[in-house]
Amino acid sequence: MKQMNALAAIIAIGLATFGIASMSDAQQIGGNEDDQAIRKVIVEMTEGFNNHDGKAAARMYAPDARFVSVRGDMMNGQAGIEKGLSAILSSRAKNATQRTIDVSVRFIRPDVALANVTNELSGLVAPDGHALPPHQELSLRVFVKDAGVWQIAAFHNTLVAPFSSPPK
């Protein structure tokens, strides 16, 4: 029972930190309209990638956003992200396509949300020019709502299961 009370206290402190009075208030943060708006931005990002259009793939980033690619490339600011994505989409990803497998959105505050997006990529080439097999990538996208518009403040991408499973 003490553990249950301690857990309830921790949850209450966490909710209060973000200005949320109760769990029901927390569940109401980021209603269906905001969830759908964020999912629409994710679709637009994928379409920009699949059309190999760096400008379209980057227009949803905040002016001071940060982007970290699966290879560890770091791009800063909307203009820098557009330039970096354009370079990637005209070289190693010029024939690549992306397919969204899963999206989950979690609202931290009414104006801040985290989206975890799993995509399958195919058609990429390695630095030495050989074709890479299709693989899955998981990205964490931090969304902020400013003046009624959801933008990406941060994007970080990683490979899903990049190493073989351990021996049995």
Buried (B, 14 or more C-beta within 10 A) or exposed (E): EEEEEEEEEEBBEEBEEBEBEEEEEBEEBBEEEBBEBBBEBBEBBBEBBBEBBBEBBBBBBBEEBBBBBBEEEEBEBBEBBBBBBBBBBEEBBEEBBBEBEEBEBEBBBBBBBBBEBBBBBBBBBEEEEEEEEEBBBBBBBBBBBEEEEBBBBBBBBBEEEEEEEEEE
